[in-house]
Amino acid sequence: MTAEVDQYIQASRTLSNRQTNDILYKRHYSLILQKLGGSQVFPQLKVVYSLQRLAEIVEHNDMEFLIYDQYHGQTMNMLNRILFNSTDPGDTEMYLLKLMAENYSIGGYFHIAFLFALAYNQLLETQDSYRNDIDLERRMLFTISQENYVLSHELAHIILQDTSRYFPAVQKEIPEKRASHKYSSVIGFIAAQLGFRNIEYTFLDEPDESSPWPINILLNGTESMGLSSSIRDECCCDIIALLMVISALGEMFSGHVSDVITAIAMGLRHLRVLGIVNDLCRSSISKNFEIDEAMNIRLISDYMTRTSNIRSFIGINSDKIGVKDENKLKMMLNETADHYEDIIDNPLMASITTKVYETMKTYNNDFDAIKSATEGKIGIDEICELTGFYQ
Ligand SMILES: [Zn+2]
């Protein structure tokens, strides 16, 4: 059975030969499952190290596998290094070039990937402010919280899909009279399993008749901005994942719940960076190298909605999830987000977007020449060597 899943992984991903840290991830995963209780049918965890940087659930012959990508975790760790340590936005630019190169190579655009990989290599020699660790312990807390958040978010999706399969008791507990109560009911039930009492979830849920909260207006508004229809699921899974991480890692990071929450909020920002890089690559290819200025609107609204949802949830439940000082947490979230904008978002939106545009424009004229010069000579292996993926 697992052999077939391994075949699927081999066929769908570019894998590194690096040894994955299975013991660590499986330890954290089993902590989460222990806290959840429930049945024994939870997905089996498989750890890969792939260029795709993708966590996913795979179903095969009634068995489910949660595939966690260690390279995704390493990417978040590098973004944390930049966030914590960098004094120079050039560090961000350097790393984004690597992300771009790898992203183009996944799509098979090796000639363009080659240009970005060369640019990355040039900057790699001069950029090093991210290497000087300012607070290694807190950075590790950030990375571990974010990795477990990503893993838990996938697990939450599968629980949300068919809650009673994992928790047979749920049929009695959750009233199915109104489908609109599904999110708050599932979150309430999972929260209780995890040891949190009286958790409330209303944001993005359907309003009660008596509720003054104009959720429908908000949802209609965000949907017309191009939000995916699954945004309610995403928001619900964010909250479940947040609770899973706080519960499972609580002992490891006791007294640091606010740091864990801040780490998860920054983890969402990391996901947005990866989404923007992906969109940037795709639109630069599909639109004949003209960058569409509006391409990030969907990602930004998605991100804003998910972030507001987490903030709103914390606003209602902070004391119940172990936050000691809510105002201090709000301050920490704002300060870290401001710093993120300076050191990561601004280089992303300004210099990298411009660089893609310029690179494409410069090479557009000689594009056929570059393509034929690299054709057959540059492939995924050459790009991975240049970006250090295989090292
Ligand atoms: Zn999701």
Residues whose N, C-alpha, C, O or C-beta is under 5 A from the ligand:
A	BS01	ZN	E234
